[in-house]
Amino acid sequence: MKTALILIGCPQIPVQSPLVLYIADFLRDANITPVVAANPSAKQLVRVSDPKGHYVSEYRDLEKTISEMRDGDAAYPLIISLVHNDAGLSYTATAAALAPESTIVTLFFGEHAYELADEAEYQTEKIAAPLTHNAKGILPHLEEVLEWAVLKI
């Protein structure tokens, strides 16, 4: 089965966890296993939201995943990153540099979504919206991009 990496960082903005589960559900429906790489706090919030692992069954440490990608011990044909601050942008740029053959989708959200999207200098499909609490407005565009992305892997 194919896998896709979902990169998430600091869980400061409430919309992040529901977006992760939404993306994971979409991937599962496309017969792609979602792997979430996150810091401990972000992992815990997603796990609490999905206690039986219906959407996400594999969690990875963000730093360790980046190291494994660097060392050639891990590769993902599709990387979906949720970015709402400079640290998220840096992690995603690093992942993109380590996996030039991967399809990269970056969802920029939070109050600085557009500014962060403008700063991204790596090859990616960008989705940007100033979401903080309600993801409903971005879902049609997100689905459109995900449909295209899963066909590429």
Buried (B, 14 or more C-beta within 10 A) or exposed (E): EEBBBBBBBBBEBEBBBBBBBBBBBBBBEBEBBBBBBBBEEBBBBBBEEBEEEEBBBEBBBBEEBBEBBBEEEBBBBBBBBBBBBEEBBEBBBBBBEBBEEBBBBBBBBBEBBEEBBEEBEBEBBBBBBBBBEEBEEBEEEBEEBBEEBBEEB
